[in-house]
């Protein structure tokens, strides 16, 4: 297994070397527009990756080849720490994960619109004004700061006032889940909130979640089952609240590997 940095023409700029329990790539230069990180592993499975120090080490599911377009354009960077992917010294690491305990299977701050082969992934049928600060990927980045809205660290999934908004979470493989948690954006009184939400998994089973006006994670235990994806939908806004802006800070799906 190894990591590469490729330029916009897919020429290899730098490649990792074996290091410790996996491999490491030290890139002593600034990234250029069009650069991407390419990960090669012998088989799909769980791996620990670090593609930028500000986003840290994360356990994700990788396909045999995974690609990550480095976000350098200002419009793409608003949902990241200001120093992410900048500077002239970068450490990237990759290691195989042998086993994990019960955890949040939805967590992946390395997801974005152009991520390929790195799971979980979040996609939505609507994102407010198409801005990255309101992209679906923000709901799985592990950041719970929810008392404001806008640029990092207050990124969220914004639904552009659309009652038909849906967010689909793809795990990339079967997982055994037992609990769903939602953290609403709580920039009140600017924000409104949902009184109810539904989650339907890829087997067709739907869970109805009764929500409260609460800034903390709201937990919903479910009967343990194996799924590969689920969709959050039918978000019902509190009609008594005059604000038209409910939003989601985080969705967590707790469980173990199947």
ZALUM-906013 format. One line per 8 residues: their letters; for each residue x, z, y of C-alpha. Coordinates in steps of 0.001 Angstrom, whole numbers, plus 500000, padded with zeros to 6 digits. Example, Ala and Ser with C-alpha at 12.3 -4.5 7.8 and 13.67 -1.06 7.14 Angstrom:
2
AS> 512300 507800 495500  513670 507140 498940
***
This chain:
258
XXXXXXXX> 500000 500000 500000  501169 499359 503536  500168 498973 507191  500945 496007 509413  500577 495281 513100  499696 491647 513656  499461 489676 516897  496509 487480 517911
XXXXXXXX> 497885 484669 515708  498194 487028 512713  501963 487046 512841  503372 490325 511500  505020 492296 514295  505862 495432 512332  505296 496852 508868  505225 500381 507465
XXXXXXXX> 507755 501992 505139  507236 504568 502380  507223 508069 503788  506279 511444 502311  503075 511067 500275  502198 507652 501646  503607 505321 504270  504251 505396 507993
XXXXXXXX> 504636 502798 510713  506407 503647 513961  505732 501055 516653  508066 501513 519607  506374 499090 521972  503148 498653 523886  500285 496828 522204  499289 493410 523514
XXXXXXXX> 495838 491869 523840  494726 490525 520466  496928 492843 518369  495304 494303 515282  496144 496823 512594  495902 495534 509021  495854 497911 506036  496530 496787 502466
XXXXXXXX> 495750 499073 499514  495888 498297 495765  492215 499111 495260  489223 500297 497233  488990 504063 497537  489472 507140 499679  492510 507205 501935  493706 509282 504865
XXXXXXXX> 494603 507152 507865  495949 507705 511335  495758 504601 513514  496267 506480 516782  497404 510022 517490  494438 510748 519780  491947 509982 516973  493947 511871 514360
XXXXXXXX> 494064 511813 510552  490732 510882 509000  489526 510449 505410  487796 507079 505078  486878 504588 502385  489065 501461 502499  488510 498081 500939  491632 496335 499590
XXXXXXXX> 492233 494801 503023  491028 496455 506216  491373 495246 509799  491160 497177 513035  491169 495305 516348  493032 497468 518865  490715 498128 521855  492710 497299 524981
XXXXXXXX> 490145 495719 527318  488820 498292 529824  485196 497669 528791  486047 498533 525167  487965 501717 525976  485296 503805 527701  484350 505659 524494  487957 506694 523705
XXXXXXXX> 490391 509229 525166  492085 507602 528160  495508 507646 526441  494288 506092 523157  496369 503120 521998  498409 503137 525220  502108 503797 525790  505173 502525 523962
XXXXXXXX> 505336 504895 520956  502740 504847 518180  502666 506556 514777  500368 505104 512096  500094 506660 508635  498349 505947 505341  498025 508120 502232  495894 508110 499085
XXXXXXXX> 493319 510896 498791  493017 512289 495275  489981 514503 495781  487754 515937 498495  485263 518778 498783  481799 518715 500331  482133 517258 503813  480517 515130 506499
XXXXXXXX> 480535 511719 504823  479457 509959 508032  482587 510844 510019  484752 507903 511124  486099 507696 514701  487882 504457 513706  484633 502519 513456  483775 499982 516154
XXXXXXXX> 482052 496603 516399  485019 494674 514976  486233 497082 512286  486460 495436 508865  486881 497201 505532  486916 500771 506897  483891 502942 506043  481582 504567 506978
XXXXXXXX> 480288 502125 509585  477433 502579 512051  475401 499672 513403  472296 499629 515608  469720 497048 516610  470028 498169 520243  472721 499813 522371  472070 500560 526033
XXXXXXXX> 473243 497597 528141  475727 496719 525399  478143 499323 526758  480632 501044 524447  479725 504462 525883  476311 503955 524226  477456 502248 521011  476343 503315 517539
XXXXXXXX> 479934 504161 516559  479831 507097 518982  477340 508893 516727  479923 509163 513921  483112 509862 515905  482974 513638 515437  482686 514469 519147  479898 516981 519883
XXXXXXXX> 480260 517218 523686  476655 516508 524658  475953 518173 528013  476520 514966 529999  476526 511200 529403  478807 508246 530091  482532 507759 529499  484519 509806 526956
XXXXXXXX> 484093 512639 526134  480343 512170 526708  479828 508967 524697  476614 508753 522650  474252 506299 520988  471868 505106 523682  468686 503293 522670  467912 501511 525957
XXXXXXXX> 464425 503124 526005  463472 501114 522909  461023 502968 520600  461992 500561 517789  465677 501495 517952  467372 501934 514571  470839 503043 513504  472122 502125 510043
XXXXXXXX> 474948 504025 508411  476825 502165 505647  479072 504324 503465  480674 501327 501727  480276 502937 498292  477881 505339 496512  477943 508920 497802  475989 512001 496739
XXXXXXXX> 474252 513525 499771  472370 516798 500212  471940 517345 503960  471409 515409 507197  472265 516833 510614  471387 515426 514026  472855 516513 517367  470823 515288 520324
XXXXXXXX> 472364 514473 523659  471439 517393 525891  472091 516249 529452  468870 517847 530638  466939 517141 532850  468433 513624 532902  467777 513347 529172  464603 513542 527176
XXXXXXXX> 464520 514344 523452  462853 513310 520206  460263 515485 518492  460542 513552 515234  462833 511069 513512  462761 509332 510139  465647 508502 507822  465237 505946 505026
XXXXXXXX> 467971 505506 502423  468804 502328 500497  466599 503426 497570  463563 503318 499886  463014 507060 500150  462113 508272 503649  462719 511728 505106  460765 512880 508167
XXXXXXXX> 462783 515206 510402  461028 517513 512881  463297 517966 515902  463489 520552 518650  464877 520496 522182  468205 521977 521162  471788 521163 522102  473129 522369 518741
XXXXXXXX> 473199 520434 515445  469819 520468 513678  470120 520725 509897  467841 519138 507309  468629 519898 503644  467379 517228 501234  467248 516905 497475  470649 515788 496221
XXXXXXXX> 470794 512084 495482  473168 509108 495391  472909 506509 498171  475082 503790 499713  473431 503573 503147  470648 505032 505284  468800 504124 508471  467628 506398 511300
XXXXXXXX> 464401 505052 512792  460922 505848 514201  462336 508045 516939  459403 509754 518651  460078 510900 522211  458493 514028 523641  455703 512484 525741  455472 515571 527930
XXXXXXXX> 459024 515041 529226  459206 512611 532174  462736 511446 531408  462929 508092 529552  466439 508734 528186  466652 510385 524745  469971 509735 523001  471993 510804 519961
XXXXXXXX> 475380 512485 520117  476086 512804 516371  474589 512070 512980  476161 513911 510049  475478 513303 506371  476862 516048 504160  477705 515684 500494  480410 514653 498041
XX> 481775 511490 496488  479622 510031 493743
***
